[in-house]
Amino acid sequence: MSFDVPLILDSIPKMLMGIGLTFQLLILSAILGLALAIVLLLMRISGRWYLAAPTMVYIYIFRGTPILVQIFIIYYGLPQLEFVRESILWPILREPFGCAIVALTMNTGAYVSEILRGGVLGVDRGLKEAGAALGLSVRHRFIYITAPIAIRLSLPAYSNDVISLMKSTALASTITLLDMMGIARTIVAETYAPYEVFLSLMVIYLILTWGIQRTFGWVEKRMSRHVRSEA
């Protein structure tokens, strides 16, 4: 099987025109998803069942269903509801970009919440007891002892989630957004050359994945430098 090299060289710059939209989807949903995850985490570990129970249901639903289904429900389903069209959220939900951000945020928020909870549970109980012995309040123990350690413990899993989120942004093309995948699908429809186009796109995503891994690797190394020095 031969590849159309000129088509590949012509397609890559065109697909890269959608990288800005891909980054917008990734960065916005990652920031909003992290904020949502922190709220879900605090509700989950609050010790109050009326806060923890809805959080567990939310996490179960968004982790237990495909994100493509969630995107379709938000994009095609919610606009059918009259109270949604009359709400303050309608300016966001009436646009494909807003629907994609909402879906990606709600999905990654559920996953990151569990990642952070794992980090919190991984903090040594002895450190918390030492903080209590020093007279620190529960809130201060969480802020100054639990949170920094939990963040470091959660970082490897969180980096994997960011990579997964980056790949999930490609699904935004199913609701008419022209990110890199959307442009690639347009080129394929025009050229009938899926192998060359999608292989080129695969290389671009691999490069982006490498960049994210290197960035988080550097952050993790910086946060763990005191551990290495003690060793």
Secondary structure, DSSP 8 states (H G I E B T S, - for coil): ----HHHHHHHHHHHHTTHHHHHHHHHHHHHHHHHHHHHHHHHHTSS-HHHHHHHHHHHHHHHHS-HHHHHHIIIIIGGGSHHHHTSTTHHHHTSHHHHHHHHHHHHHHHHHHHHHHHHHHTS-HHHHHHHHHTT--HHHHIIIIIHHHHHHHHHHHHHHHHHHHHHHGGGGGGGT--SHHHHHHHHHHHH--HHHHHHHHHHHHHHHHHHHHHHHHHHHHHHTHHHHHH-
